[in-house]
Amino acid sequence: MATLGPKGEPQVSAVWFLWDGTHLLFAFHKKRQKYRNLLRDPRVAIAVADLANPYRALEIRGTVGL
């Protein structure tokens, strides 16, 4: 997941998620930079790789509701 850091720089890290059939659900620790970034600016980009096919991937862009 990519978020925007305090100075507008990209901040990218791997995060765990679940799919509930409608939404992607993420687990964030409230003391981490990623969570603080989302409080300030909820825009994200997410990339998911297909482990069975390295030529296939999914990119999602949107906003996070906290």
N, C-alpha and C positions, 0 to 999 in steps of 0.2 A: 504494500500500500504506500502510495506517495501522498504526502501532505505538504503544506507550505510552512516553512520554519518562521521564526520570529522576524527575520529580516527579508522574508519573501523567497528564501532559497528552498529548493526541493529537499525534502527529507523522506528517504525511502527505507523501509524495513519490512521484513517478512512478518506477517501476522496470521494467527489462526482465525478461522471463521467457520460458521455453520450456515447452511441454506435451509430455511424453514418452508420453502415452497413459494415464498413471496419476497422475502428479504434476506440479504446477507447479514449475519449477526457476528459481531467482532467482540473479542475480549480485550479490554484495555485496562492497564493499571493507571489509576488517576494521577500518580506521581511522575509518569513518563512524559517525555517531550511530545510524543505522538498525540496523546490525549490533550495536552495544552494547545497544540497546533489546531486540533479540531474544534476546541472551544472558541478559538479566535477566528478560524476560517474553516467551515465544514466541507469545503471542496476536496475531493479525493480522486485519485486514479488507482485502479486495481488491475493487476495482471495475474492471470492464472494460467499456468503451463499444464499441458496434457502430458503426464509422465509416460504414457504409452506411445505417444507420437510427438517427437520434438518439433515437428513442423506445424503443430496445431496449438493455438493459445487463444485466450479470451481476454479482452481488455474492456473494463467498465469505467466510466467516468460519471461522477455524480456528487451528491452531497450526503453527508452523514447526519442523521437525527440522533441527538444524545438524550 
